[in-house]
Amino acid sequence: MSTLINLKNITKDYQTGEVTTSVLKGVSFEIDDGEFVAIMGASGSGKSTLMHLIGFLDKPTSGEYHFEGQDTLKLDDDKLAEFRSEKVGFIFQSYNLLQRTSVLDNVLLPTTYLCKCNLKEAEGNAVKLLKRVGLGHRLDHKPNQLSGGEQQRVAIVRALVNNPRLILADEPTGNLDSHSGEEIMEILQSLNKEGRTIIMVTHEEYTAECAKRVLHIKDGMILRDNIVGNQRMARDGEFKK
Amino acid sequence: MNIFQTIKSSFTNLAANKARSFLTMLGMIIGVGSVISIMSIGAGAQSLIFNEIASFGTNLVGIMPGGSEEDAPPASMMGMVITTLTYDDAKAVGEIPYITAVTPYSTGNANISFGDKIKNTTFLGVTSQYVNVEDNEVSSGRFIFPEEDESTARIVVLGSEVKEDLFGEDDPLNKRIKIDKTSFIVVGVMKKKGASLMASRDKEVFIPVKTAQKVMLGIDHIGLIRAKIDDEKNAPLVISEIRKLLQQRHNIKDPKKIDFTVQSMDQALDMIGTVTDALNLFLGAIAAISLIVGGIGIMNIMLVSVTERTREIGLRKALGANKGNILTQFLTEAMIITFIGGLIGIIGGSIFAVLIAKIANYAGYEWDLIISLFSIVLSFIIATIIGLVFGIYPANKAAKLNAIEALRHE
């Protein structure tokens, strides 16, 4: 398998007035194509910052970040925006759907920023994906008419619509009850099975067990890097395609 | 970036806050509407003045006392009393070829009374040819006879409204009335001329010019000479003939010292046009200020919108929007507000202008409805510029937001 992400000695400092806070203090690891990695840590450990760096939302203070073999630190803002558009799909803890906008339009939002996008094709693809996550009948609904689990499923489809190689999920089950959470994990696992690389930030042991590899992070440094010996299949692997 | 999706999402956002979007637009609607309607009303008023003047006939030439600069009104129009024109000048002008009728004017204000009825009015001292010069005629009795032109006969012809006020339905002919303290015999009543913007002839009375000069005013000069030409195309020739004649009569060698002004109706129209154009532009500029106020309203609301939608901006950036995309989106929203507001303003302003024209027409004025393409294009261009200028600051503020901080924003 080829290396998708290669981080070397990444540090990140934040300047608040006179005080400099080091959030990441030299983080190095590689993630291969097709992995399912959970990043675990307490709040303030730097896991969210790490996620933002990987997703090109932020730049490290020092270190090296190669994505698909390309040195990303040399890229300008517009190029990074293009990377976010084409190569990464974000899933957030609080879904971040646009209110008063239909499910379908929410899902199609990332296509707005894709250079070469056939809207008809994207729409067909979006409908197909929404059907797959069981929301085929809710295309014209507004987010506030959906349950939390349904909203997160819409957000997952939105992350997929530009067909990115990498899915970044920031506490995707954090706002959900365990049943809905399981459904979300089930979808993520099935996406991983299809070959998509997934990086998920979580602080729940239970959720992290669904990944194939767990990075424990503490005080801005990698504490442990474990391969999950016995990956737990969400809902007993009952997911039907 | 897909511009149609951006426009669609802008409409969704504006529709989500219907009341707010409408109130924001209102500034634009009022601004554009007032520019359109004021410019139309200005043009209508201008047409009214033009029609009024043209109703005297465009083949008229006026001679006013006092010299003037090219295209500027003569000093006498500014209220100065200049005594250089005389009755004999008028008489001599009447000899010039192509001139079919000529009359001097010697005007003043007086109280006119009959019995216990009293009315302040303007008397016009004219000659018998007045009716030919101004295309007027008597409805009963007679006008001043040519034999009376140089007499100081105490006869008076009443304007139709004066007759109504003093006599009502009664026959005024051969009745004695008083103009100030002098007694006059009514010999005729003029036909009704109808509504008029300037001095209405219906409210005036006519007496022989010599009577006005000697008896009423005690002066030797006259205020104005009007001559009628057989055909408009002869106007330039006649004007130069009049100049030559009067220069000779007044014994003037140096053209800079010419003490009279000869103007054709066309020239007068041009002059008035210049003045009213400037006035219209001035009023339009005042109306345009409300456009700027409307623009500030848009900026204000867009700033609120940026703050409210900070999270959305963060999300859009996370999903691949660059600075330009965010800028475009907020600018698009500002532009949509200005465009729709401008469009409604154009329609509303036009409706208002039509209403004003209808009311003026109903009141009997010759008011033309003029909604110029210029005013529409102008206000649309101003609206567009305002949308851009006042939209760019909030849009830029949105574009510069840090994605991560924006996403954390509550």
Interface residues (C-beta under 8 A of the other chain):
Chain A: H52 G55 L57 D58 D77 D78 A81 E82 R84 S85 E86 F90 F92 N96 L98 Q99 R100 T101 D105 L108 L109 P110 T111 T112 Y113 L114 C115 C117 L119 R158 N162
Chain B: M1 N2 F4 Q5 T6 K8 S9 T12 N13 A15 A16 R311 E312 L315 R316 K317 A318 L319 G320 A321 N322 K323 G324 N325 A403 I404 L407
